[in-house]
């Protein structure tokens, strides 16, 4: 049975096989039997010609749900190929938070038609969400929160819910407000179903989780959900009014986006970029950071050029240079990755930054001495020269210390300057480790060997 599961082709493989065989009916059936998120993942995994074929097979009633799940570049490319009527139809039936995400990418003419097609209440809810940046609690929230008063009994709430007929998706709690819509707390559905129905909402409601201000950054919202194990939370205005709710599915999207951003930015790439984008736009995007890196490489080359006479006389130093730079680069990247991750999770602040710096320098000393000893022994056996072994030992220890210092301080300084540490930290770190590595090796070589 396990072997069957392993041999079973993935949806992508099945879809590609159907596309290669030209069986449009099978492609249509396969695509529309999947969840919108799975369809979006498949679309992002296909080159543009096949992507267009699969997109044409998606039933119109599911197009909006699929568009919401796509990354921005792929979504934008598909939107540009749709006419106004298709886009308006795709937007119909979406939840307010999903619709807000989609409208930000639609042409203004389409937005106006979508707004005119909505009733006044839904239009006002949508405008409330659109008033906030998409990377804030207000931009994440949905306005479909169910609220109750604190002075009514649980029996009254149950009757109200039966009359209502249904609850919004992922409702684990009702929100308690006073007559002025001021948020007071939450009533978990489990308590509603298990506590004596004669008790009032105010007696059993939970007041531990405060409402989230709408301007709260999405990353802070994600951290709150993680720390409190929340399924949903209320979004509350500055004057205490209940605006809406955030659910865990939206927070999972934030966590994924943060993770993608951290990984892609380390290479100077955009997490929303289309993997199968054309050659020219892909080359343009990557060329910017290649150019920046080239400029820093010239700086390192200039440092090497200062010691050209030393290299001519002691060729061994030219052979050993890549080792010093490589070890410093790897050690620095390890530290940089930890610090960038800590900043993204909100775990690093001024209060604990000095402790982290001390710890990373201590780690660098231990690793520096250990691995510099290994390299020095190899150099001694290779060149039969104690001086060369001593120079490479000292240069490696110095460069690993510089790498640790830069790995901690560079992202902190970049963040204070308003620059994304994940995006620019790697380039700055490489420059530091190359320059310090070459300068220490060649400088010590000049002093000791000449």
N, C-alpha and C positions, 0 to 999 in steps of 0.2 A: 504493500500500500504506500509506503514511504517512497519507493522507487517510482511509482506512478506519479506521485506529487512532484518529484524532482524532474521527471521527464516531460511533464505537462508544459506545453509552450506558454509563454507569457502573453497577455493581451496584445502587446505590441508586436510580438512575433506572429500571432494569429492574424492580426490586422494587416501586417505587411504581406503575409502570404496571400490573403484575400485580394489585396491590391495588385500583387504581381500576377494573380490568376485572372484579374479583371472581373471578379464576381461582385458587382455593385450591390446586388440584393443582400449578399452575406455581409458586406461592409456596413450597409444601412442597419441591418438587424443587430449586428454586433455593437455598433456605436451607440444605438439608442437603447440598448439593454444595460448600459453602464451608468454609474453615478456621474453627474456633471464634473466632479473633481477628477475622476478617472479619465473622462473624455479630454479634459483640459491637459492632463499630464501626457496623454497620447499625442495631442496636437503639438505640444511643446517638444515632443521627441521625434517629430517628423520633419523632413526637409520641406521647403515651401510648396513644391508641386504636389506632393502627396498630402500635405496639410490642407490645401485648398479642396482636394477631392473629398477628404474626410469631413471637412467643415460643411460642404454641400450636402452631406448625408445626415447631418444633425437636424432633427425635427425642429421646426420654428419655435415650438412651445418650450424647448429646452435651451435655445440659443442664449437667452439672457443668463441662465444659471451657469452655463459653460463660460461665457465671457467674464463673469465675475471671478472665476477661479483662475483665469489665465494671468501670466505675468504681463506687465504693462506694454512691452514692445510687441509681443505676439498679439495681444488684444488690439492694440492700435492698428496693426497691419490688417487684421480681419475686419475691423470697423471701417477702415478706408475702402474696403471692397463691398460694403453693404449700402443699400439705398436707405432713404429716410424712413420709408414705411417699415422696412425690415427692422431697423433699429428701434423704432417706436414699439413695434410688436414685441421685440426681445425684452424691452424694459418693463412691459406690463407684467404684473403679478410678482415682481421681486419684492423682497422685504426692504424696508426703508434704508437700513444700513448698507445692504448690497446695492440698492439703486443709487445711493449717494456715491458709492465707489465708482459705479459705471458712468454716471452722468458727468463726472470730472473728465472723462475721456471722450465724451460725445460732442459733436458739433453743436453750437449754440442753437441753431434752428431746430435740431432734434430735441434738445433740452426743453425748449419752449413748448413744443408739441406734447412732450411727455407730461409737463406740468399742467397744461390745459386739459389733458385727459384724466387727471386725478380729481377726486373730490376735495373740497376745501380743507377738510381735516387732515387728510393724507398729505396734501400740498404743504400745509403748515408744518407737519412733522418732518417732512423732507427738508424744508428750508431751515429748520432748527438744526438738523445734522450737518447740512452744507455750510452752516455758519462757522463751523469749527474746522481746523486743519485735520486732514485725514489721519495724521499720526498722533492724535490726541484722544483722550477718552470721549470727548464730544463727537469726534469723527468716527469712532468705533461703535458708538452706542446705537441701539435700536429703540424707537419710541413706543414700542408695543408693551410697555410694562403694565401689569395689572396691580392696581392699588386698592387698599381697603382702609377703613377708619379704625382707630384703636378702641372705640367704645362699643363696637358691635360684637355679638357673640360669634363663636366659631360656627354654630348652627346657621346663623344668618349668612355667613360667608359661603358655607357649603351650598345653601339654596341659591345664592347669587351665581356661583360657578355653574350650577346645574342649568340655570336660566341662560347663562352665557353660552353654554354648549361646548365650548372648546377653549383651550389655553394656547398661548403662543408657544412655539417650539422651544425646547430646553428650559421650560419653566420649572425651577426647583423651589421658588419662593415667591410670595406676594409681597409687595412693598406697602408699608404702613405710613399713611400721611394724615395730617390733620385737615380741617375743613378749608385751609388755605393752601393745600397741596405741599405743605412743608414736610420733608422726609423725617420720619421718626425711627424707623427700623424695618425689619423684615420678618415675615411669617413663613417659615418653611412648610412646605406641603406635607412633610412627614408629621410635623406637630399638628397640623390641621386635621390630619386623618386619625391621629392616635390619642390626642388629648380630649378630655371631657368637653363635649360640644356646648355646655352651658357656660364655659369660661369665656372671658372677653379676649379680643385680639391683643389688647394692651397688656394683659396678664402673661401671655405666653410668647410675645414677639421677642426677637433677638435684636439687641441694640449694640452688639459688640463691633460690627463692621460699619464704619462710618461711610457716608456717601462719598463718591469720588468726584472731585471738581472736574468740569468738562475740559479744562485746559491742561490737565495732567498728561505728560508724555506717555505714549503707548507703551514704551519700555517699562515705565514705572507701574503702569496698570498690570502688565504681565508679571512683574515681580510681586505685586500684591496678591494676584491670583495664585501664584506659586507658593508664597509664604502662608497664605490662609486656606489653601486648598478649596478655593471658591469655584462654584459652577456658574454663578451670576452675581452681579453687583449693581447697585443703583448709582446713577450719575446725577449729581445734585448741583444746582446753581449756587452762586455766591450767597444768595439770600435764602438758601435752604430748600428751594422748590425741586421736586422730582422732575427730571428731564427725560429720563429713559433708563435703559439697563444695558450692561455689557455681558455677553455670555462667553463661556469658555472656548467655543469654536472660533470666535474672533481673536481671542488671546493666543490660541495655538498658531493662527496665521501670523501674528506679530512675532512670536518666538521663532518661527521658521524664517521670517524675513530678516530678523536680527542675525540669526545663524548664517544665512546665505550672504548677508552683507559683510559679516566678519571674514568669511572665507574668501569671497570674491574680491573684496577691497584690498586684501593683503597682496593680491597680484595686480591691483590697479584696474579691476574690472567692475562692471555694473551688474548687480544681482538680477536686475530686470531685463538684462540684455537677452536677445534671442540667440540661443546656441547655434541655430541654423541660419543666422542672418547672412547677408551677402558678404563676399570677400572684401569689397571696398569699405563698407561701413565698419566691418570688424577690424580691418587693418587700421582705419583712422582712429578708432577708440583705443586700440592697444598702442598705436604709434606715439600717442601723447606721453605715456609713461615710459616707453622705451627711450624717447628723446630726453626726458628728465634723467633717466638712469644713465644715459650716455654722457650727459653733462657731469654727473658725479663720477663716472668712470674716468673722464679726462682729469678730474681733480686728483684721483688716486694715481693716475699715470704721471701727472706732474710731480707728485711726491716721489715716485720712483725715479723720475728723471733727475731729481736733485742729487741722487746718489749713484749716478751713472758710472762715475770713476770707481766707486767701491765695487759695483757689480762686475766691472771689467777685470778687476784684480782678484776678486773672490767669487768665482762662478757658482760656488756652492750656495751662496745666498739667493741667487736667482732660482735655483732648484727648490729651495725650501720656502720661498715666498708664498706660493699657493697654499701650503699647509697652514701657515699662520693666519692668512686671511680667511680660509675656509672654516677653520675651527672657531675663530671669532664670530664669523657670520652665523654659524649654526647655533652657538651658545647664545648669541644675542637674539636670534629669532625665537628660541625657546622662551626666553624671558619676555620678549615683546608680546608673544602670543598670550602668555598668562596675564600680562597687564592689560592688554586690549580686551580680553575676555572679562577680566574683573571690572573694568570700566563699563563695559556693556551691561553687566549684571548689577551695577551700582554697589559693588563690594569694596571699591577702592576710593578713598577720600584723603584729604590732607592729613587727617588724624592718624591714618595707618600707613601712609606712603613711606615715611622714613623707616619704619620697621621692615617693610618689604624691601627697601633699598639695601638695608643692612643685611638682611637674609640672603638676597641675591648676590651680593658681593662676597659673602661667606661661602656660598655655593661655588662661585667663580674661583675663589682661592683654592678650594679643595680640588675641583675638577682641573683647574689650571695646573696646579702642582703635579697631580697624578698623570695627566696626559702630556704635559710638557716633559716630564721625566721619561715617558715612553719615547717621545720624539727625540729627545736629547740622546738617549741610549742608541737609537737607530742611527742618528747622525754621527755619533762617535764611532760606531762600527763601520759606517759607510766611508767617512772621510778621515778617520784616525786623528781627529783634532779636537782636543778638549775645549779650545776657545770657540770653535763653531758650535759645539754641543751646548756650551754655556750661553751663547748668544741666542740660539733658537729656544732654549729653555726660558730665558728671561722675556723674550719677545712674546712667546705664547701666553705666559702668565699676565703680562701687561695687557695684551689684546683681549683676553677673556675678562679681565677686570673692567676694561673700557666697554666691552660688549654688555656686561651686566649693568653697568652704570647707565649706558645709553638705552638699554632695553626697558629700564624703569622710568627714566626721566623724559625721554623723547615723547612717548605717548601722553604723559601728564602735561608736558609743555604744549604739545600740539592741541590737546583738548582745551587748555586754558586760552589758547589763541583762536579757538573756534574752528580748528582744522580737524577733520576726521582722522583719528590716530590709526585706524585700520587701513586707511587709504594711503597716507603719506609716511607712516612710521617705518615701513620696510625699506623705502628708498633712503631715508635719512640714516637708518641703522646700518645699512650696507656701506654707505659712505664713511661712517665713523669707523667701522671695523676694518675696512680696507685701508683708510688713511693711517689709522693708529697702528695697524698690523705692519704695513710696509715701513712706516716711519720708525717704529721701534726696532724692527729687525735690521733695517739698513743703517739706522743711526747707531745702534749698538755695534753693528759690524764695522762701521767706520772707526769708532772709538777703540775697539778691542783688537781688530784684525789688521789694521793698517798702521 
